[in-house]
Structures are given as structure tokens and as C-alpha cells.
């Protein structure tokens, strides 16, 4: 016998016949047939490493193909569990093809059609057995798993072969059907299946233990040795799963794990495979599901399902949702699982999100600190760096980061550590340059060590995915950058830190965390700086939103933008949403329909059906008297804080902070400046200092010598910068502040 040659499985070069007559032919080049000592029509054995051999009919390929290629139909691939690209060997079978004595078929009509037609009665089985004989004779070569659709009496039912009896030992997987072969439809023959144990492995995939456990509970029904037979008669296995979550949370990785769970065959559907704008796409879809039914247990994977089955907003929108629904319904009792994934579940057609289709929804949310630690450990995968202490630190600080962000964060941290190592080595040996470090020039190079500073710098480059679309800036303001307001700072620290650091204490005393803070006061009194410092000091994600930017001329768009902001804040919690100029969207209701809708949406998001947890809303306004009273009731902006002009101590601190970053002459008296700026806002004091600095620059230009900022420069600045806050304005704010809870 000729030595074994390795062949690669490729699809047929021509359209297969509708009568399935050529299904179990394998097409080889004339050279390969001669090499294997095969003639067209000979029986041959296909052997994939690690699997039992399968028999087929050797045939001469149409056209030129490589001598290492074997072409096989999709029917053969599905029945035998062979995939395109698989490597196999082919040998000649000396024995003749056996004739089938009896062919056992089982009905696999969809449950939707069965509910319409009713079960096949014993009296009708004979008619269907007679009707199916003709297509079996046309096909001639049969194997277990082969399926047929038969129409009789206005009913179209589906059947598949579950057992073939032949005389003698069954050494071949195909048989010849003749007029002498008997046909039997029914479930009374015991079918022996190869035992399978489907399981999604969780190793190396951190933060998804809960989701993997839920999936494995579902897969029990698809194991041939499962407990499905012990369940009540009304029990039906889950047919479909919808996995959803933000970008980068691990949906695709989880789909890959599901694919490799041990199925007999897997089928992947994507918008790239299907021409969704043509009628032929429905046929492609139905064929995939038909092939899956012939190769059980199998799984159908659909990533980005919203691209092929979007929610139909208009009649013009083309969708395969109806065809996909029919395909899932047609599975009946078949061991075929459909798993789909999407970022936006609400964009998927509602017809699919039902209990008997994609009935199980698995959410992959933005990971918590515990989940982030699991992800980081999975990425580290046994490496020594970063250390466990740094892993814990990263897990605590990376609020809103998803798995993809954490992976990128570690990559940049490694590069920074490498660059630092190269720099240190170059100082020790100036002859060493960066491209020498990895080579033999530095045999005793210091091991790479990732530091906390490497991670901190990397976090400035990698922003959390959950915040990217609405994130405007990285707050870098600390309490030390804001002069005065000590009582206010202490109060806000309590509002933020207590729910994060002492939740058990609050739960013991039945105290809920505050949901909102309203900062009001004259312009320029550090309301925005306070909100930024609040987020920076607490290490929270910060969403800065200007009230006027939400408003949109199109109906419903303003409300949609507001809902999106709160949705992203929930996904990236703990977080702060800062509304500057809140009065632009939350003024008292006067009958303006658009403004009322925006305000109603804001009220519902803050204290509606879906509870706002670990998201603090901070709002700032110069016009507290125009705000709608409903916004300031308990449970919404219930911390009303007056941010007034700085007092003497605060003004002195503002001058000290600014002058600490400049060059000031000894003749400048901070106490004197603080006394003269009575009634100035913080912004006006900063403007005064900068104006004095500009005066010093003018003197430098004239004299050509460096100048410190001197007292006469401030005197000049006082002439140009006047306070805009009158006593009447301050009095109005102070009177309104009597309503404040703080």
C-alpha cells in the first residue's frame, strides 16, 4: 500500500446536487488517485488524527486542484465532524460497500410546525415512510446524520437518519440504499452516541467566573450523558444565549471559550459571511442551521448580532431577524445552542429576545475591583512582575477599566520599566545603547522591575473605555490647590469617602449615601475647581458636562444624551457627573415642552425606578433661584452648598498658592493684598496676580533685565482689575443660602 499522504480539506468547487447523491464523494486530483491506487467509485477511509476513521467514495475532481487537497461537501463535513482546513490521510478500502437492511429515521421538524401539524400518528407513518423512499433511492449513499425534507398532504416535515442496520459487522460509516432496504420512522431504536462533556473553561479568563458558571449550567442539557432525561416532560432546554456588555469587557474571548467547549461542530455567523441586503442571505442562514442540526451537539456563534438582526425602526430597514427566529424555532429538540453577542442589547430585534429563542441574557459589566484583580492576575499568567502589591493597587485605582484597558495598561507599564532599565544601564556603561540591551552586550542586565510610578504614568495614557465617549478632561486639581473653604472641603470629603470606605457603618445605621450636591454662589468662586478636586482626591472617574451642551434642536435627542451620560456613569462607577451651568437644563417648569422633558429625564435618572448607586451628581450654578424645586428635594440634589467669596484667610491662602509658583519681590506683603481684596472672588484674585505678572513682563521688555513681581506691579493691577461682586449680589446669595441644608 502507498505511503500515507496528508491532505487538507477544502470545499467543493461546484454547486452540490439537490438530491444529495454526491454528498459522500471526496474529490481528488488524478495524480492523487493514482498515488493512492484509487479509481473513481472506490471506497476509501478518511482518517483525522485523534478520531475514528470515516468511509467515503473517491472521485475525480473537476478542474485542477493541488495534490495535497481533498474536496468534500458540507454534508459530509457535518455528518463526520470534519472541518475545512483539517488534515487527514486517505487509504483504500478493499471491501465492497454494504447494502442497508434497515434505515431508521427520526423526525426533526421545528416545534413551530409541529404545533401546527401535530405529532406524526402511527397511521400516517407508513405514508411518510413510503414517501421518503424515493429521495433515499436518489441519494443512494447514506450515513447517520443525513437529513431530508419531505412534503406530503400539504405538510413539510424534516427527518434525519439516526441508525443504519447492515448484515455482518458495521465496519463502514456509509451504506448503499436499494429497493430492498426497509425504512422505519420512530424513536424506538436506541441511539448510541459518543459521550461528550461540554464545559467552558475559565482558566486564563479573569473576572468572568459568574458568567462562566451560568453558561456551564446551561451546557448540562447538551451533554449526551446529561440529566435531561430525568427532567419533567414540560422541561425544555435553553435554545439561545445573548451575551452583552461594553466594548473590551471580554465578550469575544468568552465566545471563543464557548466554541472550544467540546462541541462536535461549531458554526460562526457574521455580517461579512452574509449578504444581508440580498434575498439569498436567508437561504444561507437556513442552511447553516440545517447543517448544525445534522452535526449534534453543535453551537451557532453570532458576534455583533445587531448587524444582521437590528431593531427595525422603519419598514425600510433590512433585517434577518425573522429568518433567524424561524431557524431557532426549527431546532426543536436538537442539541444545537445559539450564542449571540452584542454591545447594545436594546438594538437587537425584540423578536429574538424571547424566552424560547435567546432566552438567557448574560451581562458582562464593567469589572469591579475584585474582578479587575482576577483579570490582572490572568494577564500576568505566572510572571513575577508586577508584584502582588502593585496588582492590588491597580485593581483599586482603575475604576471603569475593562479587560482590554487593563491589558493595555500593563503593556505600557512594561515599556516604561524597560525604558528606565535601558536608561540606568546606559549611565553605568555609556557604550550600551538601547538596541544592545537585549543582546549579549549586557549579559548581567538587571531584571525588569515595574514600579508604582510606571503604572501611575501609564494610567495617564490609558483612559477607561467606559468613559471615553464622554470624558472631557483628567482632573488634576487637589484640595491644596484651592485656597480656603476648609469647612466645605471637610463636608464634601464625608459625602464622598463614607460610602466608599465605610459602607458597613452606613448600613448598620440605615444611612443612605448622598446622591447629589448643588454648589451655588457668585461667578469665580471655585465651584468647578471644587468638583474637580472632589473627583481627584477620591480617585473617581469624572464626567464633566455643561448643561447647555446637552440641549439639541431635534426632538428626543437631548433626553437621549442625558440618559447616555448616566448609563456610562453607572458602567464606570464609582464616578462623579459634574453638571456645570445646571440651570440651562433644570430651570423651573413654565410650559416649554422640550425643557420639561429634559428636566423630567434628569429627575428620573437621579431618583427613578433604576437606583443610582456609587454615582454622585455634582451640579454648579450662579442662578439657584431659577432651578426647579423638584431637583432639590431629598434623594436628588439634597446637599445644597453655598460657595461664597473667600474670606481673609482664604484670600491669603490663594495669594500664597499662586505666589509659590512665581517669583515675588520681598516688598510684596500678602497680608496687605488679602486685606485690599475684600469682596473679590477667587477668579478675580488670580486675575489680579496674573495682571501684576504681565506688568512685570512689560518692565522686562523695556529694561531688558529680569524682573520679579513687585509691589508697584500689584498697585498697577488693582487699577485694572476691579471686583464685579457688589454687596447687593452677595446679599441675594446669602439670603437664598438660608434654604441650604449646609
Buried (B, 14 or more C-beta within 10 A) or exposed (E): EEEEBEBEBBEBEEEBEEEBBBBBBBBBBEEBBEBBEBEBEBBBBBBBEEBEBBBBBBBBBEEEBEEEBBBBBBBBBBBBBBEEEBEBBBBBBEEEBBEBBEBBBBBBBBBBBBEEBEEBEEEBBEEBBEBBBEBBBEBBBBBBBBBBEBEEEEBEBBBBBBBBBBEEEEEBBBBBBEEEBEBBBBEEBEEEEEEBEBBBEBEEBBBBEEBBEBBBEBBBBBBBEBEBEEEEEEEBBBBBBBBBBBEBBBBBBBBEBBBEBBBBBBBEBEBEEBEBEEEEBBEBBBEBBBBBBBBBBBBBBBBBBBBBBBBBEEEEEEBBBBBBBBBBBBBBEBBBBBBBBBBEBEBBBEBBBEEBBBBBEBEBBBBEBEBBBBBBBBBBEEEEBBBEEBBBBBBEBBBBBBBBBBBBBBEBBBEBBBEBBBEEBBEEEEEBEEEBBEEEBBEEBEEEEBBBEBBBEBBEEBBBBBBBEBBEEEBEBEBEBBBBBEEBBEBBBEBBEBBEEEEEEEEEEEEEBBBBBBBBBBEBBBBBBBBBBBBBBBEBBBBBBBBEBBBBEEEEEBBEBBBEBBBBBBBBBBBBBBBBBBBBBBBBEEEEEBBBBBBBBBBBBBBEEEEBEBBBBBBBBBEBEEBBEBBBEEEBBBBBBBBBBBEEEBBBBBBEBBBEEEEBBEEBEBEEBBEBBEBBBBBBBBBBBBBBBBBBEEBEEEEEEEBBBBBBBBEBBBEEBEBBBEEEBBEBBEEBBEEBEB
